[in-house]
Amino acid sequence: MAKAKISPLKSTTKSSKTFKYDIAIVGGLGHVGLPLGLVFADKGLKVLLCDLDAKKAELVNAGEMPFVEYGSEEILKKVIGKNLTVSLDNSKISDAEYVILTIGTPVDEYLNPKLRTFLDLAQTLKNDLSPEQTIIVRSTVFPKTCEQLQRLLGASPTPWKIAYCPERIVQGYAVKELSELPQVIAGLTEEATRSAEKLFEKISPKVITASMEETELVKLFCNAWRYIQFAASNQFYMIAKNYGVDFNRLRQVMTDGYGRAASLPTAGFAAGPCLLKDTMQLAAFNSNSFDLGYGAMKVNEGLPQFIVEDLRRRYVLNLCKVGILGMAFKADIDDIRDSLSYKLGKLLRFHGADVYYSDEYASDPTFVTKEKILSTCNVVIIGAPHQAYKNLNFPKFTEVVDLWGACQKKDELSQRVSKA
């Protein structure tokens, strides 16, 4: 079947400037920017990836992904050096019709959004931007940030075209999801909205336009909702554990043929660079009045402590060797940012345990193999439910803490449920 021809992008207004690139992505080698750039380049658009990370730039220029992103490396090898270019010079964004900002937006030590980081970057880019371009904020930002960006850029005879299109992908599966999920878009002007819509129609099955206020809350609500859902499961896990009940078996009983309970996730660490951060951004926006969000944080962040206290009731930890399998913040990726496995390890060491770390994707000179953990440790905790742990054979007297049910074979669990 012949591949559909992609028409070149044309601005919604007349422009006296000829652009070298269709799109420039700032933060273009990160977990949000790089997959997005690959998908656009795969559609035939000329994409410039701007970043300051020279090591990542070297890898990408060599056709290698700097992190796990399924389905991406084949595309990268096809487009790099052709319609995909990497630059360590952010000033080159002036050569692009669309400028997409994808930098991280963390919270500070008081769990308040660090908006200054985003605005400082915008200040450094200011002289390389023009009203002829469409500026699209892709980062998850505090509400009203786009308006602040407009004020920072200053008055102009021609209005600035600033739009917001928050990313909503699952890390590691962005390439797949960008072609499947709808994109929500808002602009500070009607022209900005139309321009951003025209761009994302190239890759998305559906583009939903909304007000800026709605769009700013979409991503924050999505991540806070997921965080609260995980907290519910984790609280249920703790209650079941204290009662001597296997939560994973209980969950299967609850959800078997009962659709109203089907959305209940497994228990497990709810971590990473987004869920807690965006829940706290939402709380800060609402004048720190978000009881559900703070309750979810208490449960999710307290789960490592719960595991340690449960072990302390049954073991003398300073005589134990404890292995943590999975240091990434979620399954089958290599990102360790804000992983609760590290918090768990620190708590175990505080109580005297000899702790070993292992991961299937993330690498660190201090990590050991899973085989060493199985042969050495009398307590093994599943920190991230990597597929590689599904068929592990644990020594007979090893204590296995598996919140996720990652090592429980589905057929065995089903048999146990049917016999109940």
C-alpha positions in Angstrom: 0.0 0.0 0.0 1.4 3.4 -1.0 2.3 5.7 1.9 0.1 8.8 2.0 1.9 12.0 0.9 2.1 14.6 3.7 1.4 18.1 2.5 3.8 20.8 3.6 2.7 23.0 6.5 1.5 26.4 5.6 0.9 29.2 8.1 -2.7 30.4 8.6 -1.5 33.9 7.9 0.8 35.4 5.4 4.5 35.5 6.4 7.4 37.3 4.8 9.8 34.7 6.2 10.8 31.4 4.8 11.5 28.8 7.5 14.2 26.2 7.2 12.4 23.8 9.6 8.7 23.0 10.1 9.2 22.4 13.8 11.8 23.1 16.5 11.5 21.3 19.8 13.2 22.8 22.8 14.1 20.0 25.2 14.0 17.9 22.1 16.1 15.0 23.5 14.0 14.4 26.5 11.2 11.8 27.2 8.5 14.1 25.8 10.4 16.0 23.0 12.3 13.2 21.3 9.4 10.8 20.6 7.3 13.8 19.5 10.0 14.9 17.1 10.4 11.4 15.7 6.7 11.0 15.0 6.5 14.4 13.2 9.7 13.6 11.2 8.2 10.2 10.3 5.3 12.1 8.7 7.7 14.0 6.5 8.1 17.2 8.4 11.4 18.9 8.9 12.2 18.7 12.6 15.0 20.4 14.7 15.6 18.9 18.1 17.2 21.5 20.4 18.8 20.4 23.6 21.9 21.1 25.8 22.7 17.4 26.5 25.8 16.7 24.3 25.9 13.0 25.3 22.3 12.4 24.2 22.9 14.4 21.1 25.8 12.1 20.2 23.7 9.0 20.7 20.7 10.3 18.7 23.0 11.4 15.8 24.3 7.9 15.8 20.8 6.5 15.5 20.6 5.3 19.1 17.9 6.1 21.6 19.2 7.5 24.9 16.4 5.9 26.8 13.8 3.1 26.4 11.0 4.2 24.0 9.3 1.3 22.2 9.1 1.5 18.5 11.3 4.6 18.3 14.7 3.4 17.2 13.6 2.1 13.8 12.1 5.6 13.1 15.2 7.3 14.3 17.5 5.4 12.0 15.2 6.3 9.1 15.0 10.0 9.7 18.2 11.2 11.4 20.3 13.3 9.1 17.5 13.6 6.7 14.5 15.5 8.0 15.5 15.2 11.6 18.4 17.4 12.9 19.9 17.7 16.4 21.3 21.0 17.6 23.0 22.1 20.9 22.2 25.7 19.9 18.8 26.9 21.0 19.1 30.0 18.9 18.3 28.0 15.8 14.7 27.9 16.8 14.4 31.1 14.8 14.5 29.0 11.7 11.4 27.0 12.5 7.7 27.9 11.8 6.6 26.0 15.0 8.5 26.1 18.3 7.4 23.5 20.8 8.6 23.8 24.4 8.9 20.4 26.2 11.2 21.1 29.2 10.5 19.6 32.6 8.5 21.5 35.1 9.4 20.2 38.6 8.2 21.2 42.0 10.5 22.6 44.7 11.3 21.2 48.1 8.1 22.7 49.4 6.1 20.9 46.7 5.3 24.2 45.0 5.7 24.5 41.2 9.1 25.9 40.0 7.6 28.1 37.3 10.7 30.2 37.3 12.7 27.5 35.4 10.2 27.6 32.5 10.1 31.4 32.4 13.8 31.8 32.6 14.2 29.5 29.6 11.6 31.5 27.7 13.6 34.7 28.6 16.7 33.2 27.0 14.8 32.3 23.9 13.0 35.6 23.6 15.3 37.2 21.0 15.0 34.1 18.8 11.3 34.1 18.6 9.0 36.1 16.4 5.2 36.6 16.1 5.4 34.9 12.7 6.0 31.6 14.5 3.6 29.5 16.5 4.8 28.8 20.0 3.3 25.6 21.5 3.8 24.8 25.2 3.9 21.0 25.6 5.2 20.9 29.1 2.7 20.4 32.0 2.6 23.9 33.4 0.9 25.8 36.2 -2.4 27.4 35.0 -1.9 30.9 33.5 1.7 30.1 32.4 0.9 30.8 28.8 -0.4 34.2 29.7 2.9 34.9 31.6 4.8 33.7 28.6 2.9 36.2 26.4 3.7 39.0 28.8 7.3 38.0 28.9 7.6 38.1 25.1 6.2 41.7 25.2 3.9 43.8 23.1 4.1 43.3 19.3 2.3 44.9 16.4 1.4 41.4 15.3 -0.1 39.3 18.1 2.0 36.4 19.4 0.6 33.0 18.5 0.9 31.0 21.7 -0.9 27.7 22.2 -1.0 24.9 24.8 -1.1 21.2 23.9 -0.3 19.1 27.0 1.3 15.7 26.5 -0.7 12.8 27.9 1.3 9.8 26.9 2.6 6.9 29.0 6.3 7.0 29.1 7.9 4.3 27.0 4.9 4.1 24.6 4.8 7.7 23.2 5.4 6.7 19.6 2.4 4.3 19.7 0.1 6.6 21.7 0.8 9.7 19.7 -0.9 8.0 16.7 -3.8 6.8 18.8 -4.7 9.4 21.4 -6.6 12.7 20.8 -4.7 15.9 21.3 -6.3 18.7 23.4 -5.4 22.2 22.2 -6.0 25.8 23.2 -4.6 29.1 22.0 -4.4 32.6 23.5 -5.8 33.7 20.1 -8.1 32.0 17.6 -5.2 32.1 15.1 -2.9 30.3 17.5 -5.5 27.6 18.1 -6.0 27.1 14.4 -2.3 26.9 13.7 -1.6 24.4 16.5 -4.6 22.4 15.4 -3.2 22.2 11.8 0.1 20.9 13.1 -1.2 18.2 15.4 -3.7 17.0 12.8 -0.7 15.6 11.0 -0.1 13.0 13.7 -3.2 12.6 15.8 -6.5 10.8 14.9 -8.4 13.6 16.7 -7.8 17.1 17.8 -10.0 18.6 20.5 -10.0 22.4 20.9 -11.0 23.8 24.2 -10.6 27.0 26.3 -7.2 27.7 27.7 -8.6 27.2 31.2 -10.0 23.8 30.4 -6.8 22.7 28.6 -4.6 23.8 31.5 -6.5 21.6 33.9 -6.8 18.6 31.6 -3.3 17.2 32.3 -3.3 18.2 36.0 -6.6 16.4 36.5 -5.5 13.4 34.5 -2.4 12.8 36.5 -4.0 13.7 39.9 -6.8 11.2 39.1 -4.3 8.4 38.3 -2.4 9.2 41.5 -5.6 9.1 43.6 -6.6 5.8 42.0 -3.2 4.2 42.8 -3.6 5.5 46.4 -6.9 3.8 46.7 -5.4 0.5 45.7 -2.4 1.0 47.9 -4.6 1.8 50.9 -6.6 -1.3 50.2 -3.4 -3.3 50.0 -2.3 -2.1 53.4 -5.7 -3.0 54.9 -5.7 -6.4 53.3 -2.1 -7.1 54.4 -2.9 -6.1 58.0 -5.8 -8.5 57.9 -3.7 -11.4 56.5 -5.4 -11.3 53.0 -3.6 -11.5 49.6 -4.7 -8.2 47.9 -3.9 -9.5 44.4 -6.2 -12.5 44.9 -8.8 -10.2 46.5 -8.6 -7.8 43.6 -9.2 -10.6 41.1 -12.2 -11.7 43.1 -13.5 -8.2 43.0 -13.1 -7.6 39.3 -13.9 -11.0 37.9 -17.0 -10.4 35.8 -17.8 -7.2 37.7 -17.2 -4.2 35.4 -17.8 -1.5 38.0 -14.6 -2.6 39.8 -12.5 -3.2 36.7 -10.7 0.1 36.9 -9.1 -0.8 40.2 -5.3 -0.8 39.6 -2.9 -3.2 41.2 -1.1 -2.0 44.2 2.5 -0.7 43.8 4.7 2.3 43.8 3.1 5.4 42.3 6.1 7.5 41.5 8.1 9.1 38.7 8.4 12.7 37.5 4.7 13.4 36.9 2.0 12.0 39.2 3.0 13.5 42.5 4.4 16.6 40.9 1.2 17.4 39.0 -1.0 16.5 42.0 0.9 19.0 44.1 0.8 21.6 41.3 -3.0 21.3 41.4 -3.0 21.7 45.1 -0.9 24.8 44.9 -3.2 26.2 42.2 -6.2 25.6 44.5 -4.6 27.5 47.4 -3.4 24.3 49.0 -6.9 23.0 49.4 -6.9 19.5 47.8 -7.6 17.0 50.6 -7.8 14.0 48.1 -4.4 14.9 46.6 -2.7 15.3 50.0 -4.4 12.0 51.2 -3.1 10.2 48.1 0.4 11.6 48.7 0.3 10.3 52.3 -0.7 6.8 51.2 1.6 6.5 48.1 4.7 8.1 49.7 4.0 6.1 52.9 4.0 2.7 51.1 7.8 2.1 51.4 7.5 2.7 55.2 4.6 0.3 55.5 6.6 -2.4 53.8 9.6 -1.8 56.1 7.5 -1.8 59.2 5.8 -5.0 58.1 9.2 -6.7 57.7 10.4 -5.3 61.0 7.6 -7.1 62.8 8.8 -10.5 61.5 12.6 -10.1 61.0 15.6 -8.5 62.6 16.5 -6.3 59.7 20.1 -5.8 60.7 20.6 -9.6 60.2 18.8 -9.5 56.8 20.0 -9.3 53.2 17.3 -7.6 51.2 17.2 -7.3 47.4 15.1 -4.9 45.5 14.3 -6.0 41.9 13.4 -3.0 39.8 14.8 0.5 40.5 12.9 2.2 37.6 9.8 4.1 38.6 7.6 1.8 36.4 7.6 -1.4 34.5 9.9 -2.1 31.5 11.5 1.3 31.2 14.9 2.7 32.4 13.9 5.9 34.1 14.7 6.0 37.8 13.6 9.6 38.4 11.7 9.9 41.7 11.5 6.1 42.0 10.2 5.0 45.4 12.5 1.9 45.2 15.3 4.2 46.4 13.2 5.5 49.3 12.5 1.9 50.3 16.3 1.1 50.1 17.2 4.1 52.3 14.6 3.1 54.9 15.8 -0.5 55.0 19.4 0.6 55.4 18.4 3.0 58.2 17.1 -0.1 60.1 20.4 -2.0 59.5 19.5 -4.2 56.5 22.1 -5.1 53.9 20.4 -3.9 50.7 21.1 -4.8 47.1 19.7 -3.1 44.0 19.0 -4.6 40.6 17.2 -3.5 37.4 16.6 -5.0 33.9 16.8 -1.6 32.1 18.4 1.1 34.2 22.1 0.7 34.8 24.3 1.7 37.7 27.7 0.4 38.8 26.3 -0.4 42.2 23.6 -2.6 40.8 23.8 -6.4 40.9 22.2 -9.1 38.8 18.8 -10.5 39.7 20.6 -13.9 39.9 22.8 -12.6 42.6 19.8 -11.2 44.5 18.0 -14.6 44.3 21.1 -16.5 45.5 22.1 -14.0 48.2 19.0 -12.4 49.8 16.5 -13.9 52.2 14.1 -11.0 51.5 13.3 -9.9 47.9 11.0 -7.0 47.1 9.6 -6.2 43.7 10.2 -2.5 43.2 9.1 -2.4 39.5 7.1 -5.1 37.8 9.4 -5.7 34.9 8.3 -8.6 32.6 11.6 -10.3 33.3 10.4 -11.1 36.8 7.3 -13.0 35.8 8.8 -16.4 35.7 11.4 -16.2 38.4 12.0 -19.2 40.6 12.6 -18.0 44.1 14.5 -20.2 46.6 12.1 -22.0 49.0 12.7 -19.9 52.1 12.9 -16.5 50.4 10.4 -13.9 51.6 9.0 -12.3 48.5 7.2 -8.9 48.8 5.3 -8.5 45.5 2.8 -5.7 45.8 2.1 -5.7 42.1 1.5 -9.4 41.7 4.2 -9.3 39.1 5.5 -12.8 39.9 2.2 -14.4 40.4 1.3 -16.5 37.3 -2.2 -15.7 36.2 -3.3 -19.3 35.8 -2.2 -20.1 39.3 -4.0 -17.0 40.7 -7.1 -18.0 38.8 -7.0 -21.5 40.2 -6.7 -20.1 43.7 -9.7 -17.8 43.1 -11.8 -20.6 41.6 -11.2 -22.8 44.7 -12.1 -20.0 47.1 
